[in-house]
Amino acid sequence: RSSYTYTLAAPGKKAGSTWNQTIVFPAGKRYFISSDKITTVNSSEAMFLRVDMPGHIRHRQGDSFSEVYASYLGRIPASQFLTNFPPDAKFIYRRGVESTPKRFIRAYHMRDAQTGRSGPWLAGMTLDPHVVSEAWCHQRDYVCMIEEFGGRPIQPGESFSAAFVIGFFDSVEEMERVYDQYAGAKGLAVDESGWRLTGN
């Protein structure tokens, strides 16, 4: 578990909101499960937390990956990321603008930059698609994969959270099977009896 209490705030806002993260590494799996939670001391019309997931892709003309997978778009070849473009140009998801997908998965198919040999997929999955407010996948000398969750009205003392699966998979079909095993969760609880995903 990790936590942080914010000591700085925007003008007119109070410091003191907290971030909590819990991570579990299930035995024998190539992925981990995590949850991020914000408890606020402020009111907001659309408070969100931004996360980089499954991480940015460093490459030279697509040498380190062959394709990106976004469950709300499908497969995107590496050739689409050879020149820079801004976040809102393409491959963006916005809640209320695009249809909410059944699963919220973003991944990239790794390959060895030296040999071209295909590797596994590195995927980040948000287990409740409805918590995602915006996500984009754009090129700025590397592929930038950022997601924002929350983005709804909130009052002092209230919280919002999301739960994730992040790790390596051999296929999109394997990602979907794992996603469906944990789908719908927004939180992660750990105690003496073990761990469990929760609805908040």
C-alpha positions in Angstrom: 0.0 0.0 0.0 1.1 3.5 -0.7 -0.5 6.8 0.2 0.2 10.6 -0.2 -1.5 13.7 1.3 -1.4 16.6 -1.1 0.4 19.6 0.4 -0.3 22.0 -2.5 -3.6 23.1 -3.9 -4.9 25.4 -6.7 -5.9 28.9 -5.8 -9.2 28.9 -3.8 -8.8 25.2 -3.0 -7.5 23.4 0.2 -4.5 21.1 0.5 -5.1 17.8 2.3 -6.7 15.5 -0.2 -5.3 12.0 -0.1 -4.2 9.4 -2.7 -4.1 5.7 -1.8 -2.8 2.9 -3.9 -3.0 -0.8 -3.3 -1.1 -3.4 -5.4 -1.4 -7.2 -5.3 0.8 -9.7 -7.2 -1.2 -12.9 -7.6 1.0 -16.0 -7.4 2.0 -17.5 -10.7 0.5 -14.7 -12.8 2.3 -12.4 -15.3 0.1 -9.5 -14.2 -0.6 -7.5 -11.1 -3.9 -5.9 -9.8 -4.0 -2.4 -8.4 -6.4 0.3 -7.3 -6.0 4.0 -7.0 -8.3 6.1 -4.8 -8.7 9.8 -4.2 -10.4 11.2 -1.1 -10.9 14.9 -1.5 -11.2 17.9 0.9 -12.6 20.0 -1.9 -15.7 20.2 -4.1 -15.3 19.8 -7.9 -17.5 19.5 -10.9 -15.2 17.0 -12.6 -12.3 15.9 -10.4 -10.1 13.2 -12.0 -6.8 11.3 -11.6 -4.4 10.9 -14.5 -2.4 7.7 -14.9 0.0 6.5 -17.5 -1.1 3.0 -18.4 0.2 0.5 -19.5 3.1 3.0 -20.0 4.6 4.9 -22.8 6.3 3.2 -25.8 9.8 4.2 -26.7 10.6 3.4 -30.2 12.4 4.4 -33.4 10.0 4.2 -36.3 8.0 1.4 -34.7 11.0 -0.9 -34.0 10.0 -1.9 -30.5 6.3 -2.7 -31.1 4.1 -4.0 -33.9 0.7 -2.7 -32.9 -1.5 -1.0 -30.3 -4.8 -2.4 -29.1 -7.5 -0.2 -27.7 -10.7 -2.0 -26.9 -12.8 1.1 -28.0 -11.0 1.2 -31.4 -9.4 -2.2 -32.2 -5.9 -2.9 -33.5 -3.7 0.0 -34.6 -0.5 -0.8 -36.5 2.8 0.8 -35.5 2.9 2.6 -38.8 0.3 5.0 -37.4 2.9 6.3 -34.9 5.8 7.3 -37.2 5.2 11.0 -37.1 4.1 13.2 -34.1 0.5 14.1 -33.6 -1.4 15.7 -30.7 -3.7 13.9 -28.2 -6.9 15.0 -29.7 -6.0 14.2 -33.4 -6.9 10.5 -33.3 -7.2 7.4 -31.1 -8.8 9.3 -28.2 -11.7 8.2 -26.0 -14.0 10.6 -24.2 -16.9 9.4 -22.0 -20.1 10.7 -23.4 -18.7 11.3 -26.8 -17.6 7.8 -27.8 -19.6 4.7 -26.8 -18.5 3.1 -23.5 -16.9 -0.2 -24.5 -17.7 -3.5 -22.8 -14.0 -3.7 -21.7 -11.5 -0.9 -21.3 -8.2 -2.4 -22.4 -5.2 -0.7 -23.9 -2.1 -2.7 -24.8 0.8 -2.9 -27.2 2.4 -5.9 -28.9 6.1 -5.8 -28.1 8.9 -6.8 -30.4 12.7 -7.0 -30.1 14.1 -3.8 -31.7 17.2 -5.7 -32.8 15.8 -8.9 -34.2 12.2 -8.0 -34.9 11.1 -11.0 -33.0 7.5 -10.8 -31.7 7.1 -10.7 -27.9 4.1 -10.6 -25.5 1.5 -7.9 -25.2 1.8 -5.4 -22.3 -1.7 -4.4 -21.3 -3.4 -2.1 -18.9 -7.1 -2.7 -18.1 -9.5 -0.5 -16.2 -12.0 -3.0 -14.7 -15.0 -0.7 -14.8 -15.1 1.1 -18.2 -17.6 3.7 -16.8 -15.0 5.3 -14.5 -12.8 6.4 -17.4 -13.4 10.0 -18.4 -10.8 10.3 -21.1 -7.9 8.4 -22.6 -5.6 9.0 -25.5 -2.8 7.4 -27.4 -0.7 9.9 -29.3 2.9 10.2 -30.7 5.4 12.8 -29.4 8.8 11.2 -30.0 7.3 8.2 -28.2 3.8 6.8 -27.9 2.1 8.5 -25.0 -0.7 6.4 -23.3 -2.6 8.4 -20.7 -5.9 7.8 -19.0 -8.0 10.0 -16.7 -10.7 8.4 -14.4 -13.3 10.1 -12.3 -14.4 13.3 -14.0 -17.7 13.6 -12.1 -19.0 16.0 -9.4 -17.6 15.4 -5.9 -18.0 16.9 -2.5 -15.5 17.2 0.5 -15.0 13.9 2.2 -16.1 11.8 -0.8 -13.9 9.5 -2.8 -13.5 8.1 -6.3 -11.4 5.1 -7.4 -10.6 2.7 -10.1 -9.2 -0.9 -10.2 -6.7 -2.2 -12.8 -5.0 -5.2 -14.2 -1.5 -4.6 -15.7 0.8 -7.1 -17.1 1.9 -9.4 -19.9 -0.4 -11.5 -22.1 0.0 -13.7 -25.2 -3.0 -12.5 -27.1 -6.0 -10.1 -27.0 -8.2 -13.1 -26.3 -6.2 -13.9 -23.1 -6.6 -10.2 -22.1 -10.3 -10.5 -22.5 -10.6 -13.7 -20.5 -8.7 -12.2 -17.6 -10.7 -8.9 -17.9 -14.0 -10.8 -17.6 -12.7 -12.6 -14.6 -12.4 -9.4 -12.6 -14.8 -7.1 -14.5 -16.8 -4.4 -12.7 -14.4 -3.7 -9.8 -13.5 -0.2 -8.7 -11.4 -0.9 -5.6 -9.1 -3.5 -4.0 -9.1 -4.5 -0.4 -6.4 -6.5 1.5 -6.5 -7.9 5.0 -5.4 -10.9 7.0 -7.6 -13.2 5.0 -6.2 -12.1 1.6 -7.3 -9.7 -1.1 -10.5 -9.0 -2.9 -11.8 -6.6 -5.5 -14.6 -4.3 -4.4 -17.3 -2.1 -5.9 -15.7 1.1 -4.6 
